[in-house]
Amino acid sequence: MTGDLDHSREATTDLGLTRAGDAAGLEALISRAARAGKGLPPVERWNPDFCGDLDMEIRPDGTWFYLGTPIGRMPLVQLFSTVLRKDEDGKTYLITPVEKVGIRVVDAHFVAVEMNVTGEGTEQVLTFRTNVGDVVEAGPEHPLRFVDEPETGGLKPYLLVRGRLEALVARPVMYELAEIGERIEIDGKDMFAVRSNGEVYPVMPWDRLERLSV
């Protein structure tokens, strides 16, 4: 993974994603697709043929694995993250204009590792930073959702980052969310909820919170 990148770019010019021999080869291909410096590539508009699955996996802690080995280079992970797309079939793919390859995602695509709170009440805005550098304000286009975690009896919060790609809110950030939660009536029922950008996101019924707090 840490070999001569320029040589790898030349060597993999005619290779596809599914045939690239190492992560540096993948990086070369995706760099061309991403058009560095021009923002996120328009993966939602690309419709290439499916070329098979790649032995790449995103673990729950946000670590990316390729061929069973963690990818330790964050710039490489960030590059890969720009060409992720989750389709209606529920599967996640790496997309270029000419290829579409499947990868495995154990939980969420990203992890929200930091949160900033500005304003109060209806003017409150929650801004999150993901492990790959996305900065996202929770709101109408980037809602929060809270999912029961039966094995622990707790909750897992998720933030929609883009398309169908979500970030799992890291546990320390979840505790910060809990600290700013409010008792808000939603559809005639008292809920423990958080606000951002004029939206209200229910966490759990208020009476459940009271039972948990006993």
Phi, psi and chi 1 to 4 in degrees:
 res  aa     phi    psi   chi1   chi2   chi3   chi4
   1 MET       -  -20.4  -66.5 -174.2 -164.7      -
   2 THR  -110.8   21.5   57.0      -      -      -
   3 GLY   -75.8 -167.5      -      -      -      -
   4 ASP   -69.7  105.9 -173.8  -23.2      -      -
   5 LEU   -68.1  -38.8 -173.6   55.4      -      -
   6 ASP   -62.1  -42.6  -69.1  -27.2      -      -
   7 HIS   -63.4  -39.7  173.6   73.8      -      -
   8 SER   -63.8  -39.3  177.9      -      -      -
   9 ARG   -60.1  -42.8  -75.9 -164.2  174.1   99.4
  10 GLU   -66.8  -41.9  -65.3  173.2    2.6      -
  11 ALA   -69.6  -24.2      -      -      -      -
  12 THR  -107.4   13.2   59.6      -      -      -
  13 THR   -54.5  -39.4  -61.7      -      -      -
  14 ASP  -100.9   11.0  -62.5  -39.7      -      -
  15 LEU   -92.4  153.2  -68.6  177.1      -      -
  16 GLY   -94.9  171.0      -      -      -      -
  17 LEU   -57.7  -40.5  -75.7  172.3      -      -
  18 THR   -76.7   -8.6   54.2      -      -      -
  19 ARG  -112.8   -6.9  -68.1  171.9  -57.9 -157.0
  20 ALA   -61.4  134.9      -      -      -      -
  21 GLY   -78.9  -20.6      -      -      -      -
  22 ASP  -154.9  177.5   55.3   24.5      -      -
  23 ALA   -66.3  -29.5      -      -      -      -
  24 ALA   -65.5  -37.3      -      -      -      -
  25 GLY   -64.5  -41.4      -      -      -      -
  26 LEU   -61.9  -40.7  -71.8  171.7      -      -
  27 GLU   -60.8  -40.7 -179.8  178.7   16.0      -
  28 ALA   -62.0  -44.2      -      -      -      -
  29 LEU   -65.2  -45.7  -70.4  162.9      -      -
  30 ILE   -71.1  -31.7  -67.9  173.7      -      -
  31 SER   -59.1  -40.5  -69.9      -      -      -
  32 ARG   -67.3  -38.3  -69.6 -168.4  -71.8  -84.7
  33 ALA   -71.0  -37.2      -      -      -      -
  34 ALA   -75.4  -20.2      -      -      -      -
  35 ARG    50.8   69.6  -66.2  175.8  -66.3 -177.4
  36 ALA   -47.2  139.8      -      -      -      -
  37 GLY    87.1   -0.6      -      -      -      -
  38 LYS  -116.2   26.2  -64.3 -174.7  178.9 -179.5
  39 GLY    81.3 -173.6      -      -      -      -
  40 LEU   -67.7  138.7  -69.2  169.2      -      -
  41 PRO   -68.1  151.4   22.4  -31.8      -      -
  42 PRO   -81.9   65.2   31.6  -36.0      -      -
  43 VAL   -62.6  -27.6  -64.8      -      -      -
  44 GLU   -67.7  -19.5  -59.9  -60.1  -32.8      -
  45 ARG   -96.6   -6.1  -61.5 -155.1  -60.8  -92.2
  46 TRP   -90.6  138.5  -66.6  -18.9      -      -
  47 ASN  -133.8   61.9  -67.3  -69.2      -      -
  48 PRO   -78.1  168.6   31.2  -35.8      -      -
  49 ASP   -71.5  147.5  -68.4  -26.7      -      -
  50 PHE   -73.6  130.2  176.1   62.0      -      -
  51 CYS  -114.3   14.4  -59.9      -      -      -
  52 GLY   105.8 -179.9      -      -      -      -
  53 ASP   -97.2  149.0  -67.3  -41.5      -      -
  54 LEU  -109.4  144.6 -164.5   65.6      -      -
  55 ASP   -80.0   69.2 -172.5    5.4      -      -
  56 MET  -132.3  139.5 -175.1  174.3  -75.8      -
  57 GLU  -142.7  139.9 -179.6  175.2   84.7      -
  58 ILE  -105.1  118.2  -56.1  175.0      -      -
  59 ARG   -84.0  165.4  -58.9  -77.2  175.9   86.6
  60 PRO   -59.1  -27.5  -27.6   36.6      -      -
  61 ASP   -85.0    5.6   65.0   -5.2      -      -
  62 GLY    91.5   -2.9      -      -      -      -
  63 THR   -74.8  134.2  -57.9      -      -      -
  64 TRP   -96.3  136.1  -72.0   53.8      -      -
  65 PHE  -117.5  138.8  -80.3   71.9      -      -
  66 TYR  -129.1  123.1  178.9   63.2      -      -
  67 LEU    55.0   36.9  -62.1  175.5      -      -
  68 GLY    80.5    3.3      -      -      -      -
  69 THR  -117.7  134.7  -58.7      -      -      -
  70 PRO   -61.9  139.7  -13.6   23.4      -      -
  71 ILE   -87.1  108.0  -58.9  175.5      -      -
  72 GLY   -85.9  -12.4      -      -      -      -
  73 ARG   -89.6  107.6  -68.0  176.6   52.2 -155.5
  74 MET   -60.8  -39.6 -178.7   50.3   63.5      -
  75 PRO   -58.5  -33.3  -26.2   35.9      -      -
  76 LEU   -69.9  -44.1 -177.6   55.6      -      -
  77 VAL   -61.3  -42.8  169.6      -      -      -
  78 GLN   -61.8  -39.1  -69.3  172.0  -36.5      -
  79 LEU   -63.8  -47.6 -177.8   63.1      -      -
  80 PHE   -58.8  -38.4  -70.2  163.6      -      -
  81 SER   -64.2  -22.3   75.4      -      -      -
  82 THR   -75.7  -16.3   65.3      -      -      -
  83 VAL  -116.8   27.1  -68.9      -      -      -
  84 LEU   -83.5  144.0  -80.5  178.6      -      -
  85 ARG  -148.6  132.6 -168.3  176.2   79.9 -166.7
  86 LYS  -103.7  123.8 -177.3  177.7  179.3 -179.3
  87 ASP   -95.7  177.9  -74.7   -3.6      -      -
  88 GLU   -63.8  -20.2  -68.5 -179.1   -3.3      -
  89 ASP   -76.9   -0.4   60.2    7.6      -      -
  90 GLY    84.8   -2.2      -      -      -      -
  91 LYS   -97.0  154.7  -62.1  179.0 -179.7  178.1
  92 THR  -108.0  141.1  -61.3      -      -      -
  93 TYR  -132.6  153.3  -58.2   91.6      -      -
  94 LEU   -92.3  130.8  -68.8  178.0      -      -
  95 ILE  -122.3  132.2  -58.1  -76.7      -      -
  96 THR  -123.6  173.7   76.2      -      -      -
  97 PRO   -60.7  -21.2  -27.3   37.1      -      -
  98 VAL  -118.6   -8.9  -63.5      -      -      -
  99 GLU  -142.1  153.2  -72.5 -169.5  -84.2      -
 100 LYS  -140.5  116.0  172.4 -178.9  176.7  178.9
 101 VAL  -125.3  142.4  -63.1      -      -      -
 102 GLY   -84.4  143.4      -      -      -      -
 103 ILE  -129.9  167.4   69.5  167.8      -      -
 104 ARG  -100.4  139.6  -60.6 -176.0  -58.4  -84.0
 105 VAL  -128.1  115.1 -179.4      -      -      -
 106 VAL   -71.3  -40.5  177.6      -      -      -
 107 ASP  -133.7  -94.1 -166.6  -21.5      -      -
 108 ALA  -108.0  165.7      -      -      -      -
 109 HIS   -75.6  -32.7  -55.2   87.5      -      -
 110 PHE  -134.0  174.4  -45.2  118.1      -      -
 111 VAL  -126.8  128.4  178.5      -      -      -
 112 ALA   -82.5  111.2      -      -      -      -
 113 VAL  -104.5   -7.4  -64.8      -      -      -
 114 GLU  -152.8  147.5 -173.8  177.1    0.7      -
 115 MET  -137.9  140.6 -179.8 -178.7   72.4      -
 116 ASN  -122.4  138.2 -176.8   67.3      -      -
 117 VAL  -115.5  127.0 -176.5      -      -      -
 118 THR  -127.2  151.5   57.7      -      -      -
 119 GLY    73.6  177.7      -      -      -      -
 120 GLU  -139.8  159.3  -63.5  179.9   -5.9      -
 121 GLY    56.7 -134.2      -      -      -      -
 122 THR   -68.6  -14.4   58.2      -      -      -
 123 GLU   -92.9    1.8  -57.8  -59.8  -45.4      -
 124 GLN   -68.5  140.0 -179.1  169.5  -84.5      -
 125 VAL  -131.0  128.8  175.8      -      -      -
 126 LEU  -104.5  120.7  -51.6  179.7      -      -
 127 THR  -114.7  128.6  -56.2      -      -      -
 128 PHE  -114.2  148.7  -64.0   84.4      -      -
 129 ARG  -116.4  132.3  178.2  177.9   63.5   83.7
 130 THR   -92.7  169.8   73.4      -      -      -
 131 ASN   -67.3  -14.6   60.7  -46.5      -      -
 132 VAL  -108.0    9.8  -67.5      -      -      -
 133 GLY    99.0    2.1      -      -      -      -
 134 ASP   -68.8  140.0  -62.2  -66.8      -      -
 135 VAL  -118.8  118.2  176.0      -      -      -
 136 VAL  -132.9  130.6  179.9      -      -      -
 137 GLU   -90.2  123.6  -71.7 -174.1    1.4      -
 138 ALA   -64.0  137.0      -      -      -      -
 139 GLY   172.7 -163.3      -      -      -      -
 140 PRO   -53.9  -38.0  -26.1   35.1      -      -
 141 GLU   -89.9  -13.3  -64.5 -177.7    1.9      -
 142 HIS  -136.5   70.1  -55.9  -77.3      -      -
 143 PRO   -72.2  156.9   25.5  -34.2      -      -
 144 LEU   -97.2  146.7  -76.1  162.8      -      -
 145 ARG  -138.6  152.1   67.8 -175.9 -177.5   97.1
 146 PHE  -122.9  126.4  -64.2   82.8      -      -
 147 VAL  -117.6  133.2  177.6      -      -      -
 148 ASP   -62.8  140.9  -74.2  -36.1      -      -
 149 GLU  -115.3   90.1 -169.7  175.2   25.9      -
 150 PRO   -56.2  -34.9  -23.8   33.5      -      -
 151 GLU   -67.4  -22.8   58.0  -91.4   27.5      -
 152 THR  -115.6  -14.5   65.7      -      -      -
 153 GLY    78.2    5.7      -      -      -      -
 154 GLY  -103.3 -160.4      -      -      -      -
 155 LEU  -126.6  150.9  -69.7  171.2      -      -
 156 LYS  -120.8  116.4  -64.0  171.2   71.3  173.7
 157 PRO   -88.6  141.6   -1.1   18.9      -      -
 158 TYR  -127.2  145.6  -66.3   87.8      -      -
 159 LEU  -119.7  129.1  171.4   71.3      -      -
 160 LEU   -75.5  121.5 -176.4   63.0      -      -
 161 VAL   -92.7  -53.6  176.1      -      -      -
 162 ARG  -166.5  151.4   58.8  179.7  179.3  -86.7
 163 GLY    56.6 -123.7      -      -      -      -
 164 ARG  -109.9   16.6  -62.9 -178.0 -178.8   88.6
 165 LEU   -87.6  129.8  -54.0  178.0      -      -
 166 GLU  -120.3  158.5  -70.3 -173.5  -52.0      -
 167 ALA  -114.2  131.3      -      -      -      -
 168 LEU   -77.5  127.8  172.2   66.0      -      -
 169 VAL   -74.7  121.1  177.4      -      -      -
 170 ALA   -60.5  152.0      -      -      -      -
 171 ARG   -56.6  -45.5 -169.1  164.0  -63.6  -83.9
 172 PRO   -59.3  -35.9  -23.3   34.4      -      -
 173 VAL   -72.4  -34.0 -178.8      -      -      -
 174 MET   -60.2  -40.1 -177.3 -179.0   69.5      -
 175 TYR   -63.1  -37.0  -67.3  145.7      -      -
 176 GLU   -64.4  -39.9  -66.2  179.2   36.1      -
 177 LEU   -60.3  -43.4  -90.1  176.3      -      -
 178 ALA   -61.4  -33.0      -      -      -      -
 179 GLU   -69.4  -24.6  -69.6  177.7   -0.3      -
 180 ILE  -104.3    6.0   60.6  170.7      -      -
 181 GLY   -66.2  154.1      -      -      -      -
 182 GLU  -131.0  161.3  -52.2  172.0   48.8      -
 183 ARG   -87.2  112.2 -175.7  172.8 -175.9  168.1
 184 ILE  -131.2  134.5  -59.6  174.2      -      -
 185 GLU   -81.2  123.8 -175.7  176.6  -43.4      -
 186 ILE  -127.5  120.2  -58.5  174.5      -      -
 187 ASP    51.3   42.2  -63.5  -31.1      -      -
 188 GLY    79.5    7.8      -      -      -      -
 189 LYS  -126.1  134.6 -173.5  172.8 -176.2  178.0
 190 ASP   -70.9  125.2  -76.2  -13.5      -      -
 191 MET  -126.7  149.8  -61.0  -68.8  -66.1      -
 192 PHE   -86.9  121.7 -178.9   62.7      -      -
 193 ALA  -146.7  165.7      -      -      -      -
 194 VAL  -124.1  154.1  -65.8      -      -      -
 195 ARG  -114.2  149.2  -58.4  178.5 -172.6  -92.8
 196 SER  -163.7  130.6 -176.1      -      -      -
 197 ASN    52.6   40.2  -92.4  -43.5      -      -
 198 GLY    82.0   -2.9      -      -      -      -
 199 GLU  -100.9  153.4  -61.9  -70.3  -55.3      -
 200 VAL  -118.4  128.1  175.3      -      -      -
 201 TYR  -116.4  108.7  -59.1  105.8      -      -
 202 PRO   -67.5  134.4   23.9  -31.8      -      -
 203 VAL   -96.0  -51.2  179.0      -      -      -
 204 MET  -165.6  162.4   66.9  175.2   69.3      -
 205 PRO   -59.5  144.1  -24.1   34.3      -      -
 206 TRP   -60.8  -38.7 -174.6  -99.1      -      -
 207 ASP   -67.5  -29.4   56.7    2.7      -      -
 208 ARG   -67.6  -41.0  177.9 -177.7  171.5 -172.8
 209 LEU   -60.4  -41.5  176.7   64.8      -      -
 210 GLU   -63.4  -39.4  -70.1 -177.1  -40.1      -
 211 ARG   -65.0  -39.6  -70.1 -165.0  -57.9  -88.8
 212 LEU   -68.7  -26.2  -68.1  172.8      -      -
 213 SER   -83.4  -11.8  -58.0      -      -      -
 214 VAL   -70.5      -  172.9      -      -      -
